Amino acid sequence: MSALSLAFHRLASLPYFYSLAGKLLPWAGGLSIVLFGVGLYMGLVLAPTDYEQGDSYRIIYVHVPAAWMSMLVYVVLAISGAIALVWRLKLAEVVARASAPIGASYTFLALATGSIWGKPMWGTWWIWDARLTSELILLFLYLGYMALQSAIDDRRTAARAGAVLALVGVVNLPIIHYSVEWWSTLHQGPTVSKFDSPSIHLSMLIPLLLMALAFKIHFVTAILARIRPEILVREQRTQWVERLISQRQS
């Protein structure tokens, strides 16, 4: 067995990953706090006022990264589910289960901040716009996955059922991404993703990218924090967990 294969098998070990997550958690949490502080200061204080939207555009520093993360986390959920479905890897099942509530939170935040932004821009809190509707469907997919996990007592059976649902729901991701190009919609078109000529000034783009990075590190922090107790629940009858509990009690 190659060194790379050995490293992969070691990483997939639940006891090893539990220990690794505990070591990484404070570093990831600290870094996310710093990035959020710098990003929000640059976006809310240093970035100039938009000539069309005024200061109301500043909600993009939360709305846009949250929307990006809502889709990214679903990709993590679907890939983890597929790995668990094919190779029955316990760590993949844990990652998928831990990802869902985090992704649902990002999706809800994206919808809520989008509604707040939409009121002054569109004159309404909500409209059945293609982007908004497909993002709402993504929230229902997350909630459906979580409900399915809660409804099945056996975690391995729940993981397989959830993986099927997650993989079916992947079809919604390109609809969310390309909805503003495929249909006539009130939602503005792509700005940052046009890397050759972004439709946003650099003074506004830099804090937005910082906030996007802050959200990504926050996701790492959140999923590490959720994975650790999930591992303990799954492995509660194993010797290593019993030793860990006894060490903490002594």
C-alpha positions as CSV (number, residue, x, y, z in Angstrom):
1,M,0.0,0.0,0.0
2,S,1.4,3.4,-1.0
3,A,2.1,6.2,1.5
4,L,-0.8,8.3,0.0
5,S,-3.2,5.4,0.4
6,L,-2.1,4.9,4.0
7,A,-2.6,8.6,4.7
8,F,-6.1,8.5,3.2
9,H,-7.1,5.4,5.3
10,R,-5.7,7.1,8.4
11,L,-7.6,10.3,7.7
12,A,-10.8,8.3,7.2
13,S,-10.4,6.7,10.6
14,L,-13.0,8.1,13.0
15,P,-10.7,8.2,16.1
16,Y,-8.0,9.9,14.1
17,F,-10.3,12.4,12.5
18,Y,-11.9,13.2,15.9
19,S,-8.5,14.0,17.3
20,L,-7.5,16.0,14.2
21,A,-10.8,18.0,14.2
22,G,-10.2,19.0,17.9
23,K,-6.8,20.4,17.0
24,L,-7.9,22.3,13.9
25,L,-11.1,23.7,15.4
26,P,-9.7,26.6,17.5
27,W,-7.4,27.7,14.6
28,A,-10.2,27.6,12.1
29,G,-12.5,29.5,14.5
30,G,-9.9,32.2,15.2
31,L,-9.1,32.7,11.5
32,S,-12.8,33.0,10.6
33,I,-13.3,35.7,13.3
34,V,-10.4,37.7,12.0
35,L,-11.6,37.4,8.4
36,F,-15.1,38.4,9.3
37,G,-13.8,41.4,11.2
38,V,-11.6,42.6,8.4
39,G,-14.1,41.8,5.7
40,L,-17.0,43.5,7.4
41,Y,-15.0,46.6,8.3
42,M,-13.8,47.0,4.7
43,G,-17.3,46.3,3.3
44,L,-19.3,48.4,5.7
45,V,-16.9,51.2,6.4
46,L,-14.2,51.5,3.8
47,A,-16.0,50.5,0.6
48,P,-17.5,53.5,-1.3
49,T,-21.3,54.1,-1.6
50,D,-22.8,52.7,-4.8
51,Y,-24.0,55.4,-7.2
52,E,-27.2,53.6,-7.9
53,Q,-28.1,51.6,-4.8
54,G,-26.6,53.9,-2.1
55,D,-25.5,52.1,1.1
56,S,-28.2,49.4,0.8
57,Y,-25.9,47.4,-1.5
58,R,-23.7,46.7,1.4
59,I,-25.9,43.7,2.3
60,I,-24.1,41.9,-0.5
61,Y,-21.2,41.3,1.9
62,V,-23.4,38.8,3.7
63,H,-26.0,37.9,1.1
64,V,-23.7,36.9,-1.7
65,P,-21.2,34.7,0.3
66,A,-24.2,33.0,2.0
67,A,-25.7,32.2,-1.4
68,W,-22.4,30.9,-2.6
69,M,-22.0,28.7,0.5
70,S,-25.6,27.4,0.2
71,M,-24.6,25.7,-3.0
72,L,-21.1,24.8,-2.1
73,V,-22.2,23.0,1.1
74,Y,-24.8,21.1,-0.9
75,V,-22.0,19.9,-3.2
76,V,-20.1,18.7,-0.1
77,L,-23.3,17.0,1.1
78,A,-23.9,15.3,-2.3
79,I,-20.3,14.1,-2.8
80,S,-20.1,12.8,0.8
81,G,-23.4,11.0,0.3
82,A,-22.2,9.5,-2.9
83,I,-19.0,8.3,-1.3
84,A,-20.9,6.8,1.6
85,L,-23.4,5.2,-0.8
86,V,-20.7,3.5,-2.9
87,W,-17.8,2.8,-0.4
88,R,-19.8,2.8,2.9
89,L,-17.2,5.1,4.4
90,K,-18.4,6.1,7.9
91,L,-16.6,9.5,7.8
92,A,-18.4,10.4,4.6
93,E,-21.7,9.6,6.3
94,V,-20.7,11.8,9.2
95,V,-19.7,14.7,7.0
96,A,-22.9,14.5,5.0
97,R,-25.1,14.5,8.1
98,A,-23.1,17.3,9.7
99,S,-23.2,19.5,6.5
100,A,-27.0,19.6,6.2
101,P,-27.9,22.0,9.1
102,I,-25.0,24.3,8.2
103,G,-26.1,24.5,4.5
104,A,-29.7,25.1,5.5
105,S,-28.6,28.0,7.7
106,Y,-26.6,29.6,4.8
107,T,-29.6,29.1,2.5
108,F,-32.0,30.7,5.0
109,L,-29.5,33.6,5.5
110,A,-29.3,34.1,1.7
111,L,-33.0,34.2,1.3
112,A,-33.6,36.5,4.3
113,T,-30.9,39.0,3.3
114,G,-32.1,38.8,-0.3
115,S,-35.6,39.8,0.8
116,I,-34.2,42.7,2.9
117,W,-32.2,43.8,-0.2
118,G,-35.1,43.3,-2.5
119,K,-37.5,45.5,-0.6
120,P,-35.8,48.9,-1.5
121,M,-34.6,47.6,-4.9
122,W,-37.7,45.9,-6.2
123,G,-40.4,47.4,-3.9
124,T,-41.3,44.0,-2.5
125,W,-40.0,41.5,0.1
126,W,-40.5,38.5,-2.1
127,I,-41.3,37.7,-5.8
128,W,-41.4,34.3,-7.4
129,D,-38.2,35.1,-9.3
130,A,-36.4,32.1,-10.9
131,R,-33.3,32.6,-8.7
132,L,-35.3,33.1,-5.5
133,T,-37.6,30.1,-6.2
134,S,-34.8,27.7,-7.0
135,E,-32.9,28.9,-3.9
136,L,-36.1,28.2,-1.8
137,I,-36.2,24.7,-3.3
138,L,-32.6,24.3,-2.1
139,L,-33.7,25.1,1.4
140,F,-36.5,22.5,1.1
141,L,-34.0,19.9,-0.1
142,Y,-31.8,20.6,3.0
143,L,-34.9,20.4,5.3
144,G,-36.0,17.2,3.6
145,Y,-32.6,15.6,4.0
146,M,-32.6,16.5,7.7
147,A,-36.1,15.2,8.2
148,L,-35.2,12.0,6.5
149,Q,-32.2,11.5,8.8
150,S,-34.3,12.1,11.9
151,A,-37.0,9.7,10.7
152,I,-34.7,6.7,10.4
153,D,-33.2,5.4,13.6
154,D,-30.4,3.4,12.0
155,R,-27.7,6.0,11.0
156,R,-26.3,3.8,8.2
157,T,-29.7,3.3,6.6
158,A,-30.5,7.0,7.0
159,A,-27.2,7.9,5.4
160,R,-28.0,5.8,2.3
161,A,-31.5,7.1,2.0
162,G,-30.2,10.7,2.4
163,A,-27.5,10.2,-0.2
164,V,-30.1,9.3,-2.8
165,L,-32.2,12.4,-2.0
166,A,-29.0,14.6,-2.1
167,L,-27.9,13.2,-5.4
168,V,-31.3,13.8,-7.0
169,G,-31.3,17.4,-5.7
170,V,-28.0,18.2,-7.4
171,V,-30.0,19.0,-10.5
172,N,-31.2,22.2,-8.8
173,L,-27.7,23.7,-8.5
174,P,-27.2,24.6,-12.2
175,I,-30.7,25.9,-12.2
176,I,-29.8,28.3,-9.3
177,H,-26.6,29.3,-11.0
178,Y,-27.8,29.9,-14.5
179,S,-31.4,31.0,-13.7
180,V,-30.5,34.7,-14.3
181,E,-29.2,33.8,-17.8
182,W,-31.9,31.3,-18.8
183,W,-34.9,33.3,-17.8
184,S,-36.0,36.9,-17.6
185,T,-35.6,37.7,-14.0
186,L,-35.5,40.7,-11.6
187,H,-32.4,39.3,-10.0
188,Q,-29.2,40.9,-11.2
189,G,-26.9,38.9,-13.5
190,P,-23.4,37.7,-12.7
191,T,-20.9,40.3,-11.6
192,V,-18.0,38.7,-9.7
193,S,-18.0,35.5,-11.8
194,K,-17.0,37.5,-14.9
195,F,-13.3,37.3,-14.1
196,D,-12.2,39.0,-17.3
197,S,-14.2,42.1,-16.5
198,P,-16.1,41.9,-13.2
199,S,-19.1,44.4,-13.0
200,I,-18.0,45.6,-9.5
201,H,-15.2,48.0,-8.6
202,L,-12.1,46.6,-7.0
203,S,-12.7,48.6,-3.8
204,M,-16.0,46.7,-3.4
205,L,-14.7,43.4,-4.8
206,I,-11.9,42.9,-2.3
207,P,-14.0,42.9,0.9
208,L,-16.6,40.7,-0.9
209,L,-13.9,38.1,-1.6
210,L,-12.6,38.4,2.0
211,M,-16.1,37.8,3.2
212,A,-16.5,34.8,0.9
213,L,-13.2,33.4,2.4
214,A,-14.5,34.1,5.9
215,F,-17.7,32.1,5.2
216,K,-15.7,29.2,3.9
217,I,-13.5,29.1,7.0
218,H,-16.6,29.4,9.1
219,F,-18.0,26.4,7.3
220,V,-14.8,24.5,8.2
221,T,-15.2,25.6,11.8
222,A,-18.9,24.7,12.0
223,I,-18.5,21.3,10.4
224,L,-15.6,20.3,12.5
225,A,-17.6,21.3,15.6
226,R,-20.6,19.2,14.4
227,I,-18.5,16.2,13.3
228,R,-16.9,15.6,16.7
229,P,-20.2,14.9,18.7
230,E,-21.6,13.0,15.7
231,I,-18.6,10.6,15.8
232,L,-19.0,10.1,19.5
233,V,-22.7,9.2,19.1
234,R,-21.9,6.7,16.3
235,E,-18.9,5.2,18.2
236,Q,-20.4,5.3,21.7
237,R,-20.0,1.5,22.2
238,T,-16.4,1.3,21.0
239,Q,-13.4,1.0,23.3
240,W,-11.7,4.2,22.2
241,V,-14.8,6.3,23.0
242,E,-15.2,4.5,26.4
243,R,-11.5,5.3,27.1
244,L,-12.0,8.9,26.1
245,I,-15.0,9.3,28.4
246,S,-13.2,7.7,31.3
247,Q,-10.2,9.9,30.8
248,R,-12.4,13.0,30.9
249,Q,-14.2,11.8,34.0
250,S,-10.9,11.0,35.9
